[in-house]
Amino acid sequence: MTIQTIKRAVLKFAKDEDGLTIVEYAVAGGLITAAVVLGFTNLGAAVLARINQLIAALNGTPAA
């Protein structure tokens, strides 16, 4: 491969908008995944707190 061939390939890749669209979808998917994980983590903590309140109301030993 010559420098000219590499340069043409890089320029062609830079001008290709389909690649950019794929990257945008990947970033959006990552952000959505992070939001879902954060939401379920917070939901799990809230459920655990509520279960411990119910156990305490029944004079039991709270869950870990």
mmCIF file of the N, C-alpha and C atoms, coordinates in Angstrom:
data_MODEL
# 
_entry.id   MODEL 
# 
loop_
_atom_site.group_PDB 
_atom_site.id 
_atom_site.type_symbol 
_atom_site.label_atom_id 
_atom_site.label_alt_id 
_atom_site.label_comp_id 
_atom_site.label_asym_id 
_atom_site.label_entity_id 
_atom_site.label_seq_id 
_atom_site.pdbx_PDB_ins_code 
_atom_site.Cartn_x 
_atom_site.Cartn_y 
_atom_site.Cartn_z 
_atom_site.occupancy 
_atom_site.B_iso_or_equiv 
_atom_site.pdbx_formal_charge 
_atom_site.auth_seq_id 
_atom_site.auth_comp_id 
_atom_site.auth_asym_id 
_atom_site.auth_atom_id 
_atom_site.pdbx_PDB_model_num 
ATOM 1   N N  . MET A 1 1  ? 0.841   -1.192 0.000  1.00 0.00 ? 1  MET A N  1 
ATOM 2   C CA . MET A 1 1  ? 0.000   0.000  0.000  1.00 0.00 ? 1  MET A CA 1 
ATOM 3   C C  . MET A 1 1  ? 0.873   1.237  0.000  1.00 0.00 ? 1  MET A C  1 
ATOM 4   N N  . THR A 1 2  ? 0.475   2.159  -0.820 1.00 0.00 ? 2  THR A N  1 
ATOM 5   C CA . THR A 1 2  ? 1.217   3.409  -0.871 1.00 0.00 ? 2  THR A CA 1 
ATOM 6   C C  . THR A 1 2  ? 0.525   4.439  0.015  1.00 0.00 ? 2  THR A C  1 
ATOM 7   N N  . ILE A 1 3  ? 1.203   5.522  0.228  1.00 0.00 ? 3  ILE A N  1 
ATOM 8   C CA . ILE A 1 3  ? 0.649   6.606  1.039  1.00 0.00 ? 3  ILE A CA 1 
ATOM 9   C C  . ILE A 1 3  ? -0.606  7.168  0.372  1.00 0.00 ? 3  ILE A C  1 
ATOM 10  N N  . GLN A 1 4  ? -0.588  7.274  -0.969 1.00 0.00 ? 4  GLN A N  1 
ATOM 11  C CA . GLN A 1 4  ? -1.748  7.798  -1.697 1.00 0.00 ? 4  GLN A CA 1 
ATOM 12  C C  . GLN A 1 4  ? -2.972  6.895  -1.506 1.00 0.00 ? 4  GLN A C  1 
ATOM 13  N N  . THR A 1 5  ? -2.774  5.599  -1.535 1.00 0.00 ? 5  THR A N  1 
ATOM 14  C CA . THR A 1 5  ? -3.881  4.654  -1.356 1.00 0.00 ? 5  THR A CA 1 
ATOM 15  C C  . THR A 1 5  ? -4.464  4.778  0.042  1.00 0.00 ? 5  THR A C  1 
ATOM 16  N N  . ILE A 1 6  ? -3.607  4.885  1.026  1.00 0.00 ? 6  ILE A N  1 
ATOM 17  C CA . ILE A 1 6  ? -4.066  5.041  2.414  1.00 0.00 ? 6  ILE A CA 1 
ATOM 18  C C  . ILE A 1 6  ? -4.811  6.360  2.567  1.00 0.00 ? 6  ILE A C  1 
ATOM 19  N N  . LYS A 1 7  ? -4.262  7.423  1.965  1.00 0.00 ? 7  LYS A N  1 
ATOM 20  C CA . LYS A 1 7  ? -4.896  8.736  2.049  1.00 0.00 ? 7  LYS A CA 1 
ATOM 21  C C  . LYS A 1 7  ? -6.285  8.709  1.417  1.00 0.00 ? 7  LYS A C  1 
ATOM 22  N N  . ARG A 1 8  ? -6.425  8.073  0.252  1.00 0.00 ? 8  ARG A N  1 
ATOM 23  C CA . ARG A 1 8  ? -7.730  7.966  -0.403 1.00 0.00 ? 8  ARG A CA 1 
ATOM 24  C C  . ARG A 1 8  ? -8.715  7.170  0.455  1.00 0.00 ? 8  ARG A C  1 
ATOM 25  N N  . ALA A 1 9  ? -8.234  6.094  1.055  1.00 0.00 ? 9  ALA A N  1 
ATOM 26  C CA . ALA A 1 9  ? -9.112  5.268  1.890  1.00 0.00 ? 9  ALA A CA 1 
ATOM 27  C C  . ALA A 1 9  ? -9.594  6.044  3.112  1.00 0.00 ? 9  ALA A C  1 
ATOM 28  N N  . VAL A 1 10 ? -8.704  6.822  3.726  1.00 0.00 ? 10 VAL A N  1 
ATOM 29  C CA . VAL A 1 10 ? -9.077  7.612  4.908  1.00 0.00 ? 10 VAL A CA 1 
ATOM 30  C C  . VAL A 1 10 ? -10.066 8.699  4.519  1.00 0.00 ? 10 VAL A C  1 
ATOM 31  N N  . LEU A 1 11 ? -9.820  9.386  3.393  1.00 0.00 ? 11 LEU A N  1 
ATOM 32  C CA . LEU A 1 11 ? -10.741 10.426 2.944  1.00 0.00 ? 11 LEU A CA 1 
ATOM 33  C C  . LEU A 1 11 ? -12.111 9.847  2.595  1.00 0.00 ? 11 LEU A C  1 
ATOM 34  N N  . LYS A 1 12 ? -12.117 8.692  1.953  1.00 0.00 ? 12 LYS A N  1 
ATOM 35  C CA . LYS A 1 12 ? -13.389 8.037  1.618  1.00 0.00 ? 12 LYS A CA 1 
ATOM 36  C C  . LYS A 1 12 ? -14.149 7.670  2.888  1.00 0.00 ? 12 LYS A C  1 
ATOM 37  N N  . PHE A 1 13 ? -13.449 7.152  3.884  1.00 0.00 ? 13 PHE A N  1 
ATOM 38  C CA . PHE A 1 13 ? -14.083 6.801  5.153  1.00 0.00 ? 13 PHE A CA 1 
ATOM 39  C C  . PHE A 1 13 ? -14.623 8.041  5.859  1.00 0.00 ? 13 PHE A C  1 
ATOM 40  N N  . ALA A 1 14 ? -13.872 9.142  5.816  1.00 0.00 ? 14 ALA A N  1 
ATOM 41  C CA . ALA A 1 14 ? -14.300 10.373 6.478  1.00 0.00 ? 14 ALA A CA 1 
ATOM 42  C C  . ALA A 1 14 ? -15.545 10.962 5.827  1.00 0.00 ? 14 ALA A C  1 
ATOM 43  N N  . LYS A 1 15 ? -15.672 10.811 4.513  1.00 0.00 ? 15 LYS A N  1 
ATOM 44  C CA . LYS A 1 15 ? -16.831 11.350 3.797  1.00 0.00 ? 15 LYS A CA 1 
ATOM 45  C C  . LYS A 1 15 ? -18.050 10.441 3.876  1.00 0.00 ? 15 LYS A C  1 
ATOM 46  N N  . ASP A 1 16 ? -17.876 9.200  4.261  1.00 0.00 ? 16 ASP A N  1 
ATOM 47  C CA . ASP A 1 16 ? -18.974 8.237  4.316  1.00 0.00 ? 16 ASP A CA 1 
ATOM 48  C C  . ASP A 1 16 ? -19.871 8.561  5.503  1.00 0.00 ? 16 ASP A C  1 
ATOM 49  N N  . GLU A 1 17 ? -21.108 8.957  5.238  1.00 0.00 ? 17 GLU A N  1 
ATOM 50  C CA . GLU A 1 17 ? -22.024 9.339  6.312  1.00 0.00 ? 17 GLU A CA 1 
ATOM 51  C C  . GLU A 1 17 ? -22.687 8.139  6.967  1.00 0.00 ? 17 GLU A C  1 
ATOM 52  N N  . ASP A 1 18 ? -22.695 6.987  6.323  1.00 0.00 ? 18 ASP A N  1 
ATOM 53  C CA . ASP A 1 18 ? -23.291 5.796  6.925  1.00 0.00 ? 18 ASP A CA 1 
ATOM 54  C C  . ASP A 1 18 ? -22.530 5.385  8.178  1.00 0.00 ? 18 ASP A C  1 
ATOM 55  N N  . GLY A 1 19 ? -21.232 5.500  8.158  1.00 0.00 ? 19 GLY A N  1 
ATOM 56  C CA . GLY A 1 19 ? -20.424 5.168  9.330  1.00 0.00 ? 19 GLY A CA 1 
ATOM 57  C C  . GLY A 1 19 ? -20.748 6.074  10.499 1.00 0.00 ? 19 GLY A C  1 
ATOM 58  N N  . LEU A 1 20 ? -20.971 7.343  10.203 1.00 0.00 ? 20 LEU A N  1 
ATOM 59  C CA . LEU A 1 20 ? -21.314 8.293  11.247 1.00 0.00 ? 20 LEU A CA 1 
ATOM 60  C C  . LEU A 1 20 ? -22.662 7.950  11.865 1.00 0.00 ? 20 LEU A C  1 
ATOM 61  N N  . THR A 1 21 ? -23.600 7.538  11.057 1.00 0.00 ? 21 THR A N  1 
ATOM 62  C CA . THR A 1 21 ? -24.920 7.167  11.562 1.00 0.00 ? 21 THR A CA 1 
ATOM 63  C C  . THR A 1 21 ? -24.813 5.971  12.503 1.00 0.00 ? 21 THR A C  1 
ATOM 64  N N  . ILE A 1 22 ? -24.005 5.008  12.161 1.00 0.00 ? 22 ILE A N  1 
ATOM 65  C CA . ILE A 1 22 ? -23.818 3.836  13.017 1.00 0.00 ? 22 ILE A CA 1 
ATOM 66  C C  . ILE A 1 22 ? -23.225 4.253  14.356 1.00 0.00 ? 22 ILE A C  1 
ATOM 67  N N  . VAL A 1 23 ? -22.260 5.149  14.320 1.00 0.00 ? 23 VAL A N  1 
ATOM 68  C CA . VAL A 1 23 ? -21.644 5.625  15.565 1.00 0.00 ? 23 VAL A CA 1 
ATOM 69  C C  . VAL A 1 23 ? -22.679 6.363  16.412 1.00 0.00 ? 23 VAL A C  1 
ATOM 70  N N  . GLU A 1 24 ? -23.507 7.169  15.775 1.00 0.00 ? 24 GLU A N  1 
ATOM 71  C CA . GLU A 1 24 ? -24.546 7.884  16.521 1.00 0.00 ? 24 GLU A CA 1 
ATOM 72  C C  . GLU A 1 24 ? -25.510 6.917  17.199 1.00 0.00 ? 24 GLU A C  1 
ATOM 73  N N  . TYR A 1 25 ? -25.912 5.880  16.479 1.00 0.00 ? 25 TYR A N  1 
ATOM 74  C CA . TYR A 1 25 ? -26.798 4.879  17.076 1.00 0.00 ? 25 TYR A CA 1 
ATOM 75  C C  . TYR A 1 25 ? -26.109 4.150  18.226 1.00 0.00 ? 25 TYR A C  1 
ATOM 76  N N  . ALA A 1 26 ? -24.833 3.870  18.079 1.00 0.00 ? 26 ALA A N  1 
ATOM 77  C CA . ALA A 1 26 ? -24.095 3.180  19.142 1.00 0.00 ? 26 ALA A CA 1 
ATOM 78  C C  . ALA A 1 26 ? -24.010 4.054  20.392 1.00 0.00 ? 26 ALA A C  1 
ATOM 79  N N  . VAL A 1 27 ? -23.740 5.345  20.211 1.00 0.00 ? 27 VAL A N  1 
ATOM 80  C CA . VAL A 1 27 ? -23.676 6.258  21.357 1.00 0.00 ? 27 VAL A CA 1 
ATOM 81  C C  . VAL A 1 27 ? -25.043 6.381  22.014 1.00 0.00 ? 27 VAL A C  1 
ATOM 82  N N  . ALA A 1 28 ? -26.089 6.535  21.203 1.00 0.00 ? 28 ALA A N  1 
ATOM 83  C CA . ALA A 1 28 ? -27.441 6.638  21.759 1.00 0.00 ? 28 ALA A CA 1 
ATOM 84  C C  . ALA A 1 28 ? -27.813 5.360  22.512 1.00 0.00 ? 28 ALA A C  1 
ATOM 85  N N  . GLY A 1 29 ? -27.478 4.207  21.940 1.00 0.00 ? 29 GLY A N  1 
ATOM 86  C CA . GLY A 1 29 ? -27.752 2.939  22.616 1.00 0.00 ? 29 GLY A CA 1 
ATOM 87  C C  . GLY A 1 29 ? -27.012 2.824  23.933 1.00 0.00 ? 29 GLY A C  1 
ATOM 88  N N  . GLY A 1 30 ? -25.773 3.281  23.960 1.00 0.00 ? 30 GLY A N  1 
ATOM 89  C CA . GLY A 1 30 ? -24.998 3.257  25.204 1.00 0.00 ? 30 GLY A CA 1 
ATOM 90  C C  . GLY A 1 30 ? -25.603 4.152  26.270 1.00 0.00 ? 30 GLY A C  1 
ATOM 91  N N  . LEU A 1 31 ? -26.046 5.332  25.865 1.00 0.00 ? 31 LEU A N  1 
ATOM 92  C CA . LEU A 1 31 ? -26.672 6.246  26.830 1.00 0.00 ? 31 LEU A CA 1 
ATOM 93  C C  . LEU A 1 31 ? -27.987 5.688  27.362 1.00 0.00 ? 31 LEU A C  1 
ATOM 94  N N  . ILE A 1 32 ? -28.769 5.079  26.488 1.00 0.00 ? 32 ILE A N  1 
ATOM 95  C CA . ILE A 1 32 ? -30.031 4.474  26.930 1.00 0.00 ? 32 ILE A CA 1 
ATOM 96  C C  . ILE A 1 32 ? -29.755 3.324  27.883 1.00 0.00 ? 32 ILE A C  1 
ATOM 97  N N  . THR A 1 33 ? -28.759 2.509  27.566 1.00 0.00 ? 33 THR A N  1 
ATOM 98  C CA . THR A 1 33 ? -28.399 1.394  28.444 1.00 0.00 ? 33 THR A CA 1 
ATOM 99  C C  . THR A 1 33 ? -27.953 1.895  29.812 1.00 0.00 ? 33 THR A C  1 
ATOM 100 N N  . ALA A 1 34 ? -27.134 2.947  29.831 1.00 0.00 ? 34 ALA A N  1 
ATOM 101 C CA . ALA A 1 34 ? -26.678 3.506  31.107 1.00 0.00 ? 34 ALA A CA 1 
ATOM 102 C C  . ALA A 1 34 ? -27.853 4.039  31.923 1.00 0.00 ? 34 ALA A C  1 
ATOM 103 N N  . ALA A 1 35 ? -28.803 4.690  31.247 1.00 0.00 ? 35 ALA A N  1 
ATOM 104 C CA . ALA A 1 35 ? -29.971 5.218  31.953 1.00 0.00 ? 35 ALA A CA 1 
ATOM 105 C C  . ALA A 1 35 ? -30.828 4.098  32.539 1.00 0.00 ? 35 ALA A C  1 
ATOM 106 N N  . VAL A 1 36 ? -31.003 3.020  31.780 1.00 0.00 ? 36 VAL A N  1 
ATOM 107 C CA . VAL A 1 36 ? -31.797 1.882  32.266 1.00 0.00 ? 36 VAL A CA 1 
ATOM 108 C C  . VAL A 1 36 ? -31.112 1.227  33.462 1.00 0.00 ? 36 VAL A C  1 
ATOM 109 N N  . VAL A 1 37 ? -29.802 1.050  33.385 1.00 0.00 ? 37 VAL A N  1 
ATOM 110 C CA . VAL A 1 37 ? -29.066 0.445  34.506 1.00 0.00 ? 37 VAL A CA 1 
ATOM 111 C C  . VAL A 1 37 ? -29.176 1.320  35.744 1.00 0.00 ? 37 VAL A C  1 
ATOM 112 N N  . LEU A 1 38 ? -29.019 2.626  35.579 1.00 0.00 ? 38 LEU A N  1 
ATOM 113 C CA . LEU A 1 38 ? -29.137 3.546  36.711 1.00 0.00 ? 38 LEU A CA 1 
ATOM 114 C C  . LEU A 1 38 ? -30.545 3.497  37.299 1.00 0.00 ? 38 LEU A C  1 
ATOM 115 N N  . GLY A 1 39 ? -31.545 3.473  36.424 1.00 0.00 ? 39 GLY A N  1 
ATOM 116 C CA . GLY A 1 39 ? -32.927 3.412  36.904 1.00 0.00 ? 39 GLY A CA 1 
ATOM 117 C C  . GLY A 1 39 ? -33.215 2.150  37.687 1.00 0.00 ? 39 GLY A C  1 
ATOM 118 N N  . PHE A 1 40 ? -32.772 1.001  37.178 1.00 0.00 ? 40 PHE A N  1 
ATOM 119 C CA . PHE A 1 40 ? -33.013 -0.252 37.895 1.00 0.00 ? 40 PHE A CA 1 
ATOM 120 C C  . PHE A 1 40 ? -32.217 -0.331 39.190 1.00 0.00 ? 40 PHE A C  1 
ATOM 121 N N  . THR A 1 41 ? -31.026 0.255  39.201 1.00 0.00 ? 41 THR A N  1 
ATOM 122 C CA . THR A 1 41 ? -30.236 0.285  40.440 1.00 0.00 ? 41 THR A CA 1 
ATOM 123 C C  . THR A 1 41 ? -30.964 1.089  41.505 1.00 0.00 ? 41 THR A C  1 
ATOM 124 N N  . ASN A 1 42 ? -31.466 2.266  41.117 1.00 0.00 ? 42 ASN A N  1 
ATOM 125 C CA . ASN A 1 42 ? -32.218 3.086  42.073 1.00 0.00 ? 42 ASN A CA 1 
ATOM 126 C C  . ASN A 1 42 ? -33.516 2.409  42.494 1.00 0.00 ? 42 ASN A C  1 
ATOM 127 N N  . LEU A 1 43 ? -34.181 1.758  41.557 1.00 0.00 ? 43 LEU A N  1 
ATOM 128 C CA . LEU A 1 43 ? -35.412 1.041  41.876 1.00 0.00 ? 43 LEU A CA 1 
ATOM 129 C C  . LEU A 1 43 ? -35.133 -0.095 42.863 1.00 0.00 ? 43 LEU A C  1 
ATOM 130 N N  . GLY A 1 44 ? -34.032 -0.807 42.654 1.00 0.00 ? 44 GLY A N  1 
ATOM 131 C CA . GLY A 1 44 ? -33.666 -1.899 43.562 1.00 0.00 ? 44 GLY A CA 1 
ATOM 132 C C  . GLY A 1 44 ? -33.411 -1.403 44.973 1.00 0.00 ? 44 GLY A C  1 
ATOM 133 N N  . ALA A 1 45 ? -32.731 -0.256 45.082 1.00 0.00 ? 45 ALA A N  1 
ATOM 134 C CA . ALA A 1 45 ? -32.462 0.315  46.403 1.00 0.00 ? 45 ALA A CA 1 
ATOM 135 C C  . ALA A 1 45 ? -33.764 0.745  47.085 1.00 0.00 ? 45 ALA A C  1 
ATOM 136 N N  . ALA A 1 46 ? -34.685 1.316  46.310 1.00 0.00 ? 46 ALA A N  1 
ATOM 137 C CA . ALA A 1 46 ? -35.968 1.743  46.877 1.00 0.00 ? 46 ALA A CA 1 
ATOM 138 C C  . ALA A 1 46 ? -36.796 0.540  47.317 1.00 0.00 ? 46 ALA A C  1 
ATOM 139 N N  . VAL A 1 47 ? -36.789 -0.521 46.533 1.00 0.00 ? 47 VAL A N  1 
ATOM 140 C CA . VAL A 1 47 ? -37.534 -1.730 46.891 1.00 0.00 ? 47 VAL A CA 1 
ATOM 141 C C  . VAL A 1 47 ? -36.940 -2.350 48.153 1.00 0.00 ? 47 VAL A C  1 
ATOM 142 N N  . LEU A 1 48 ? -35.619 -2.411 48.237 1.00 0.00 ? 48 LEU A N  1 
ATOM 143 C CA . LEU A 1 48 ? -34.976 -2.962 49.433 1.00 0.00 ? 48 LEU A CA 1 
ATOM 144 C C  . LEU A 1 48 ? -35.333 -2.149 50.671 1.00 0.00 ? 48 LEU A C  1 
ATOM 145 N N  . ALA A 1 49 ? -35.342 -0.826 50.538 1.00 0.00 ? 49 ALA A N  1 
ATOM 146 C CA . ALA A 1 49 ? -35.695 0.026  51.679 1.00 0.00 ? 49 ALA A CA 1 
ATOM 147 C C  . ALA A 1 49 ? -37.139 -0.235 52.110 1.00 0.00 ? 49 ALA A C  1 
ATOM 148 N N  . ARG A 1 50 ? -38.026 -0.379 51.160 1.00 0.00 ? 50 ARG A N  1 
ATOM 149 C CA . ARG A 1 50 ? -39.434 -0.623 51.487 1.00 0.00 ? 50 ARG A CA 1 
ATOM 150 C C  . ARG A 1 50 ? -39.616 -1.995 52.130 1.00 0.00 ? 50 ARG A C  1 
ATOM 151 N N  . ILE A 1 51 ? -38.922 -3.003 51.622 1.00 0.00 ? 51 ILE A N  1 
ATOM 152 C CA . ILE A 1 51 ? -39.004 -4.340 52.214 1.00 0.00 ? 51 ILE A CA 1 
ATOM 153 C C  . ILE A 1 51 ? -38.489 -4.313 53.649 1.00 0.00 ? 51 ILE A C  1 
ATOM 154 N N  . ASN A 1 52 ? -37.390 -3.595 53.881 1.00 0.00 ? 52 ASN A N  1 
ATOM 155 C CA . ASN A 1 52 ? -36.855 -3.491 55.245 1.00 0.00 ? 52 ASN A CA 1 
ATOM 156 C C  . ASN A 1 52 ? -37.830 -2.774 56.170 1.00 0.00 ? 52 ASN A C  1 
ATOM 157 N N  . GLN A 1 53 ? -38.564 -1.775 55.651 1.00 0.00 ? 53 GLN A N  1 
ATOM 158 C CA . GLN A 1 53 ? -39.584 -1.105 56.461 1.00 0.00 ? 53 GLN A CA 1 
ATOM 159 C C  . GLN A 1 53 ? -40.699 -2.086 56.843 1.00 0.00 ? 53 GLN A C  1 
ATOM 160 N N  . LEU A 1 54 ? -41.106 -2.882 55.876 1.00 0.00 ? 54 LEU A N  1 
ATOM 161 C CA . LEU A 1 54 ? -42.162 -3.868 56.160 1.00 0.00 ? 54 LEU A CA 1 
ATOM 162 C C  . LEU A 1 54 ? -41.695 -4.926 57.157 1.00 0.00 ? 54 LEU A C  1 
ATOM 163 N N  . ILE A 1 55 ? -40.453 -5.384 57.003 1.00 0.00 ? 55 ILE A N  1 
ATOM 164 C CA . ILE A 1 55 ? -39.909 -6.379 57.935 1.00 0.00 ? 55 ILE A CA 1 
ATOM 165 C C  . ILE A 1 55 ? -39.802 -5.792 59.343 1.00 0.00 ? 55 ILE A C  1 
ATOM 166 N N  . ALA A 1 56 ? -39.334 -4.547 59.427 1.00 0.00 ? 56 ALA A N  1 
ATOM 167 C CA . ALA A 1 56 ? -39.210 -3.892 60.722 1.00 0.00 ? 56 ALA A CA 1 
ATOM 168 C C  . ALA A 1 56 ? -40.588 -3.710 61.372 1.00 0.00 ? 56 ALA A C  1 
ATOM 169 N N  . ALA A 1 57 ? -41.597 -3.429 60.550 1.00 0.00 ? 57 ALA A N  1 
ATOM 170 C CA . ALA A 1 57 ? -42.957 -3.269 61.087 1.00 0.00 ? 57 ALA A CA 1 
ATOM 171 C C  . ALA A 1 57 ? -43.476 -4.589 61.651 1.00 0.00 ? 57 ALA A C  1 
ATOM 172 N N  . LEU A 1 58 ? -42.976 -5.708 61.133 1.00 0.00 ? 58 LEU A N  1 
ATOM 173 C CA . LEU A 1 58 ? -43.381 -7.012 61.628 1.00 0.00 ? 58 LEU A CA 1 
ATOM 174 C C  . LEU A 1 58 ? -42.417 -7.550 62.707 1.00 0.00 ? 58 LEU A C  1 
ATOM 175 N N  . ASN A 1 59 ? -41.500 -6.696 63.166 1.00 0.00 ? 59 ASN A N  1 
ATOM 176 C CA . ASN A 1 59 ? -40.514 -7.027 64.186 1.00 0.00 ? 59 ASN A CA 1 
ATOM 177 C C  . ASN A 1 59 ? -39.570 -8.162 63.747 1.00 0.00 ? 59 ASN A C  1 
ATOM 178 N N  . GLY A 1 60 ? -39.173 -8.127 62.481 1.00 0.00 ? 60 GLY A N  1 
ATOM 179 C CA . GLY A 1 60 ? -38.248 -9.133 61.960 1.00 0.00 ? 60 GLY A CA 1 
ATOM 180 C C  . GLY A 1 60 ? -36.855 -8.553 61.813 1.00 0.00 ? 60 GLY A C  1 
ATOM 181 N N  . THR A 1 61 ? -35.965 -9.348 61.243 1.00 0.00 ? 61 THR A N  1 
ATOM 182 C CA . THR A 1 61 ? -34.584 -8.908 60.981 1.00 0.00 ? 61 THR A CA 1 
ATOM 183 C C  . THR A 1 61 ? -34.517 -8.367 59.553 1.00 0.00 ? 61 THR A C  1 
ATOM 184 N N  . PRO A 1 62 ? -34.066 -7.110 59.389 1.00 0.00 ? 62 PRO A N  1 
ATOM 185 C CA . PRO A 1 62 ? -34.012 -6.512 58.047 1.00 0.00 ? 62 PRO A CA 1 
ATOM 186 C C  . PRO A 1 62 ? -33.121 -7.301 57.089 1.00 0.00 ? 62 PRO A C  1 
ATOM 187 N N  . ALA A 1 63 ? -33.442 -7.263 55.814 1.00 0.00 ? 63 ALA A N  1 
ATOM 188 C CA . ALA A 1 63 ? -32.650 -7.928 54.778 1.00 0.00 ? 63 ALA A CA 1 
ATOM 189 C C  . ALA A 1 63 ? -31.359 -7.152 54.551 1.00 0.00 ? 63 ALA A C  1 
ATOM 190 N N  . ALA A 1 64 ? -30.357 -7.840 54.002 1.00 0.00 ? 64 ALA A N  1 
ATOM 191 C CA . ALA A 1 64 ? -29.064 -7.197 53.773 1.00 0.00 ? 64 ALA A CA 1 
ATOM 192 C C  . ALA A 1 64 ? -29.065 -6.357 52.547 1.00 0.00 ? 64 ALA A C  1 
# 
